[in-house]
Amino acid sequence: MMMNCYSSATVAGKPRVRVWGLAALLLCAALPATANRTDLPKNPMDNVYDIGHRRVAHHSIISQQREIALGTKYAKEIDRDSKLIKDPVITEYVNRVEQNIAQNSDAEIPITVKVIDSPEINAFALPGGYIYVDTGLLRAAGSEAQLAGVLAHETAHIAANHFGEEATRQTLLQYAMIPLIFTPMTYPVYLGLSEGMNLGIPLAFLKFSRSDEQQADFLGLQYMWKAGYDPEAYLSMFGKILQEERSQPGSVPKIFMDHPPTTDRIIKAEEEIKTILPPRKQYLESTSEFAGVQERLDTLLGNMRRHKKGENSPTLMRRKQNSKAGSNKTSDDDKPPVLRRRD
């Protein structure tokens, strides 16, 4: 009885061993073929076909819910203290461009874009999925693709969770001071908050590192490509910023002084376009709607400037002479002029 059982187990085990051995041989034979393939990217972050399924967010000591709460708090402060463009056509268009970028990115939270009336060529992101774009950037952009490139860069900051990474990097700070890392990255807003709260957080804690900016360029180009925009437009926008820096030295906000030099970022972006992004037959460069939004924005800003100028201009008032108390006589100065016939 025992012999039969042993014999049955032995016989049944042989095919099992042969099957696993055959599978191992097939696997070993397949590994070299996969390893020798040259069309697979060595770095998973280089695989643009896997966008949306990659883990690009940096680790953080702050939860995503906490970051969203902090971003919402500071977004409300910016909305209160800044001059927002509330024209529905302009804001809807900019958000539609961003939604195309966000849907083709690694971002895990919804993103909202707001437009600030400011002449600077600038945009910045907050934790929690908030992006702010200055009217100066909208007017300077030469195409929808250039605008999309800037939005893609800011979307990359959110997708990579650079805010949480910066918070983790500053673990030597007191926990109560950590939320200040999420202060909006505009110098005037920083000064206003620090003075209002009577806090002396160094400005260096409120900006992204060089590596973070480089990664935002790297991912932003991929998001542009995935959304169908020509990544070369990002380089064109860089050229405009570089020209602005050269024509008006010191015009760049102090908070951006430690960012990678624009020329270096252009070179690295060119390398990525050539080596990582597969070529497309067609790209979305611009639309007639983009030109219409720019024209609408110019008209809106012009009306706002004229209205503001009218409020500040002096008003001429007619001076009246005081009449004697109890007198019903009307002063000659108050009478309308009379035309007399000249003989």
C-alpha positions as CSV (number, residue, x, y, z in Angstrom):
1,M,0.0,0.0,0.0
2,M,2.7,2.4,1.0
3,M,4.8,1.2,-2.0
4,N,2.0,2.0,-4.3
5,C,1.6,5.4,-2.9
6,Y,5.3,6.1,-3.1
7,S,5.4,4.8,-6.6
8,S,2.4,6.9,-7.6
9,A,3.9,10.1,-6.2
10,T,7.2,9.4,-7.9
11,V,5.6,8.8,-11.3
12,A,3.4,11.8,-10.9
13,G,6.3,14.0,-9.9
14,K,8.4,13.3,-13.0
15,P,6.2,15.1,-15.5
16,R,6.0,18.0,-13.0
17,V,9.8,18.3,-12.9
18,R,10.0,18.1,-16.6
19,V,7.4,20.9,-17.1
20,W,9.1,23.3,-14.7
21,G,12.5,22.5,-16.2
22,L,11.2,23.2,-19.7
23,A,9.7,26.5,-18.5
24,A,13.0,27.6,-16.9
25,L,14.9,26.8,-20.1
26,L,12.4,28.8,-22.2
27,L,12.7,31.7,-19.8
28,C,16.5,31.7,-19.8
29,A,16.4,31.6,-23.6
30,A,14.1,34.6,-23.7
31,L,16.0,36.8,-21.3
32,P,19.0,37.5,-23.5
33,A,16.7,38.5,-26.4
34,T,14.9,41.0,-24.2
35,A,18.1,42.3,-22.8
36,N,19.6,42.9,-26.2
37,R,16.6,44.9,-27.5
38,T,17.6,48.5,-28.2
39,D,14.1,50.0,-28.6
40,L,13.3,49.7,-24.9
41,P,14.3,52.7,-22.7
42,K,16.9,52.0,-20.0
43,N,15.2,54.4,-17.6
44,P,11.4,53.8,-17.0
45,M,11.0,57.6,-16.9
46,D,12.1,57.7,-20.6
47,N,9.2,55.5,-21.7
48,V,6.7,58.1,-23.0
49,Y,4.2,55.3,-23.9
50,D,3.8,54.5,-20.2
51,I,2.9,58.0,-19.2
52,G,0.0,57.9,-16.7
53,H,1.1,54.5,-15.3
54,R,4.5,55.5,-13.9
55,R,5.3,56.4,-10.4
56,V,7.1,59.8,-10.7
57,A,5.9,61.4,-7.4
58,H,8.7,61.9,-4.9
59,H,8.2,60.6,-1.3
60,S,6.9,63.1,1.2
61,I,6.4,63.4,4.9
62,I,3.2,65.3,4.2
63,S,0.2,63.4,3.0
64,Q,-1.6,64.2,-0.3
65,Q,-4.7,65.3,1.7
66,R,-2.5,67.7,3.7
67,E,-0.9,69.1,0.6
68,I,-4.3,69.7,-1.0
69,A,-5.5,71.5,2.1
70,L,-2.4,73.7,2.2
71,G,-2.7,74.5,-1.5
72,T,-6.3,75.4,-1.1
73,K,-5.5,77.7,1.8
74,Y,-2.8,79.6,-0.1
75,A,-4.8,79.7,-3.3
76,K,-7.6,81.5,-1.4
77,E,-5.0,84.1,-0.2
78,I,-3.7,84.6,-3.7
79,D,-7.3,85.0,-5.0
80,R,-8.0,87.6,-2.4
81,D,-4.8,89.6,-2.8
82,S,-4.3,89.4,-6.6
83,K,-6.1,90.8,-9.5
84,L,-7.6,87.7,-11.2
85,I,-8.8,87.7,-14.7
86,K,-12.4,86.4,-14.4
87,D,-13.4,86.6,-18.0
88,P,-15.1,83.2,-18.6
89,V,-13.9,82.8,-22.2
90,I,-10.2,83.4,-21.3
91,T,-10.2,81.2,-18.1
92,E,-12.2,78.4,-19.8
93,Y,-9.8,78.3,-22.7
94,V,-6.6,78.2,-20.6
95,N,-8.1,75.5,-18.4
96,R,-9.1,73.5,-21.5
97,V,-5.5,73.5,-22.7
98,E,-4.3,72.4,-19.2
99,Q,-6.8,69.6,-19.1
100,N,-5.3,68.2,-22.3
101,I,-1.9,68.3,-20.7
102,A,-3.1,66.9,-17.4
103,Q,-4.9,63.9,-19.0
104,N,-1.6,63.1,-20.8
105,S,0.6,63.4,-17.7
106,D,1.4,61.5,-14.5
107,A,-0.5,63.8,-12.3
108,E,-2.8,62.0,-9.8
109,I,-4.9,65.0,-8.7
110,P,-7.2,67.4,-10.6
111,I,-5.5,70.7,-11.7
112,T,-7.1,74.1,-12.0
113,V,-5.5,77.2,-13.7
114,K,-6.2,80.8,-12.8
115,V,-5.0,83.9,-14.6
116,I,-3.4,86.9,-12.7
117,D,-3.3,90.4,-14.2
118,S,0.5,90.9,-14.1
119,P,2.9,92.0,-16.9
120,E,5.6,89.4,-15.9
121,I,6.2,86.4,-18.1
122,N,5.7,84.0,-15.4
123,A,3.7,81.0,-14.0
124,F,3.8,79.1,-10.8
125,A,2.2,76.0,-9.2
126,L,0.9,75.3,-5.7
127,P,0.4,72.0,-4.0
128,G,-3.0,70.6,-4.4
129,G,-3.3,71.1,-8.1
130,Y,-3.3,74.9,-8.5
131,I,-1.5,76.7,-11.4
132,Y,-1.4,80.5,-11.8
133,V,-0.5,82.1,-15.1
134,D,0.4,85.8,-15.5
135,T,-1.2,87.8,-18.3
136,G,2.3,88.8,-19.4
137,L,2.9,85.1,-20.3
138,L,-0.3,84.8,-22.2
139,R,0.5,87.9,-24.3
140,A,4.1,86.8,-24.9
141,A,3.3,83.3,-26.0
142,G,3.4,83.0,-29.8
143,S,1.2,79.9,-30.1
144,E,-1.0,77.6,-28.1
145,A,1.9,75.1,-28.1
146,Q,4.1,77.6,-26.3
147,L,1.4,78.2,-23.7
148,A,1.0,74.4,-23.4
149,G,4.7,74.0,-22.8
150,V,4.7,76.3,-19.8
151,L,1.6,74.6,-18.4
152,A,3.2,71.2,-18.9
153,H,6.2,72.4,-16.9
154,E,4.1,73.4,-14.0
155,T,2.0,70.2,-14.3
156,A,5.3,68.3,-13.9
157,H,6.0,70.0,-10.6
158,I,2.6,68.8,-9.4
159,A,3.0,65.3,-10.8
160,A,6.4,64.8,-9.3
161,N,5.3,66.2,-6.0
162,H,8.2,68.6,-5.7
163,F,6.4,70.4,-2.9
164,G,6.4,67.3,-0.7
165,E,10.0,66.6,-1.6
166,E,11.0,70.1,-0.6
167,A,9.1,69.7,2.7
168,T,10.9,66.4,3.3
169,R,14.2,68.1,2.5
170,Q,13.6,70.7,5.2
171,T,13.0,68.2,8.0
172,L,15.4,70.2,10.2
173,L,12.8,72.9,10.4
174,Q,10.3,72.9,13.1
175,Y,7.1,71.1,12.2
176,A,5.0,74.3,12.7
177,M,7.1,76.1,10.1
178,I,6.9,73.4,7.4
179,P,3.6,74.6,5.8
180,L,5.4,77.8,4.8
181,I,7.3,75.8,2.2
182,F,4.1,75.9,0.2
183,T,4.0,79.6,0.1
184,P,3.3,80.7,-3.6
185,M,6.5,81.3,-5.5
186,T,6.1,84.9,-6.2
187,Y,8.4,87.3,-4.3
188,P,5.7,90.0,-3.5
189,V,3.3,87.4,-2.1
190,Y,6.2,85.9,0.0
191,L,7.0,89.3,1.4
192,G,3.4,90.0,2.2
193,L,2.9,86.7,4.0
194,S,6.2,86.8,5.9
195,E,5.5,90.4,7.1
196,G,1.9,89.7,7.9
197,M,2.7,86.6,9.9
198,N,5.9,88.1,11.4
199,L,7.9,85.1,10.3
200,G,11.4,85.1,8.9
201,I,11.5,82.0,6.7
202,P,14.5,82.2,4.4
203,L,13.6,82.8,0.8
204,A,15.7,79.7,-0.2
205,F,13.0,77.5,1.4
206,L,10.3,78.7,-1.0
207,K,11.8,77.7,-4.4
208,F,12.4,74.5,-6.2
209,S,15.9,73.0,-6.5
210,R,17.9,72.9,-9.7
211,S,17.2,69.2,-10.0
212,D,13.5,69.7,-9.6
213,E,13.4,72.4,-12.3
214,Q,15.4,70.1,-14.6
215,Q,13.0,67.2,-13.9
216,A,10.0,69.5,-14.6
217,D,11.5,70.4,-18.0
218,F,12.2,66.7,-18.6
219,L,8.6,65.6,-17.8
220,G,7.0,68.6,-19.2
221,L,8.4,67.9,-22.7
222,Q,7.0,64.4,-22.5
223,Y,3.6,65.6,-21.5
224,M,3.6,68.1,-24.4
225,W,4.5,65.3,-26.8
226,K,1.8,63.0,-25.4
227,A,-0.8,65.7,-25.7
228,G,0.1,66.3,-29.3
229,Y,2.0,69.6,-29.1
230,D,5.3,70.3,-30.8
231,P,7.9,70.1,-28.0
232,E,10.1,72.5,-30.0
233,A,7.6,75.2,-29.0
234,Y,8.9,74.9,-25.4
235,L,12.3,75.9,-26.7
236,S,10.8,78.9,-28.5
237,M,9.2,80.1,-25.3
238,F,12.6,79.7,-23.5
239,G,14.1,81.9,-26.2
240,K,11.6,84.6,-25.4
241,I,12.4,84.4,-21.7
242,L,16.1,84.6,-22.5
243,Q,15.6,87.6,-24.7
244,E,13.6,89.3,-21.9
245,E,16.4,88.6,-19.4
246,R,19.0,90.2,-21.8
247,S,16.9,93.2,-22.7
248,Q,15.9,94.0,-19.1
249,P,18.5,92.7,-16.7
250,G,17.1,92.2,-13.2
251,S,13.6,91.8,-14.5
252,V,13.5,88.1,-13.4
253,P,12.1,87.8,-9.9
254,K,14.7,87.1,-7.3
255,I,13.1,83.8,-6.4
256,F,14.1,82.4,-9.7
257,M,17.8,83.5,-9.6
258,D,19.0,80.0,-8.6
259,H,17.1,78.1,-11.3
260,P,19.3,76.5,-14.0
261,P,20.5,79.1,-16.5
262,T,18.0,79.3,-19.4
263,T,20.7,78.4,-22.0
264,D,21.5,75.2,-20.1
265,R,17.9,74.3,-19.9
266,I,17.5,74.8,-23.7
267,I,20.4,72.5,-24.4
268,K,19.1,69.7,-22.1
269,A,15.6,70.1,-23.6
270,E,17.1,69.7,-27.1
271,E,18.9,66.6,-26.1
272,E,15.7,65.0,-24.7
273,I,13.7,65.9,-27.8
274,K,16.3,64.1,-30.0
275,T,16.9,61.1,-27.9
276,I,13.7,60.3,-26.0
277,L,10.7,61.7,-27.8
278,P,9.6,59.7,-30.9
279,P,9.0,61.9,-34.0
280,R,5.4,62.5,-35.0
281,K,4.1,63.3,-38.5
282,Q,1.9,66.1,-37.2
283,Y,1.9,68.4,-34.2
284,L,-0.7,70.8,-32.8
285,E,1.0,74.2,-33.1
286,S,-1.7,76.8,-32.6
287,T,-5.4,77.5,-33.2
288,S,-7.5,80.4,-34.3
289,E,-9.1,80.3,-30.8
290,F,-5.7,81.1,-29.3
291,A,-5.4,84.2,-31.4
292,G,-9.0,85.2,-30.4
293,V,-8.2,84.8,-26.7
294,Q,-5.1,86.9,-27.0
295,E,-7.1,89.6,-28.8
296,R,-9.8,89.4,-26.2
297,L,-7.3,89.6,-23.4
298,D,-5.7,92.8,-25.0
299,T,-9.1,94.4,-25.2
300,L,-10.0,93.5,-21.6
301,L,-6.7,94.8,-20.2
302,G,-7.0,98.0,-22.3
303,N,-10.4,98.6,-20.8
304,M,-9.2,97.9,-17.3
305,R,-6.3,100.3,-17.7
306,R,-8.5,103.1,-19.1
307,H,-11.0,102.6,-16.3
308,K,-8.3,102.7,-13.7
309,K,-6.8,105.8,-15.3
310,G,-10.3,107.5,-15.3
311,E,-10.7,106.8,-11.6
312,N,-7.3,108.4,-10.7
313,S,-7.7,111.5,-13.0
314,P,-8.7,114.8,-11.4
315,T,-12.3,116.0,-11.7
316,L,-13.1,119.6,-12.5
317,M,-15.9,121.0,-10.3
318,R,-17.8,124.2,-10.8
319,R,-17.2,126.6,-8.0
320,K,-20.2,128.4,-6.6
321,Q,-20.2,131.6,-4.7
322,N,-21.9,131.6,-1.4
323,S,-25.1,133.8,-1.3
324,K,-26.1,135.8,1.7
325,A,-28.3,134.0,4.1
326,G,-32.0,134.5,3.5
327,S,-31.4,136.0,0.0
328,N,-33.4,134.6,-2.9
329,K,-31.4,136.3,-5.5
330,T,-29.3,134.2,-7.9
331,S,-25.7,135.1,-8.4
332,D,-24.7,136.2,-11.9
333,D,-22.1,133.5,-12.0
334,D,-24.9,130.9,-11.7
335,K,-26.8,132.2,-14.6
336,P,-26.4,130.7,-18.1
337,P,-24.4,132.9,-20.5
338,V,-26.4,135.3,-22.7
339,L,-25.5,136.0,-26.3
340,R,-25.9,139.7,-27.1
341,R,-26.3,141.1,-30.5
342,R,-23.4,143.3,-31.6
343,D,-24.4,146.5,-33.4
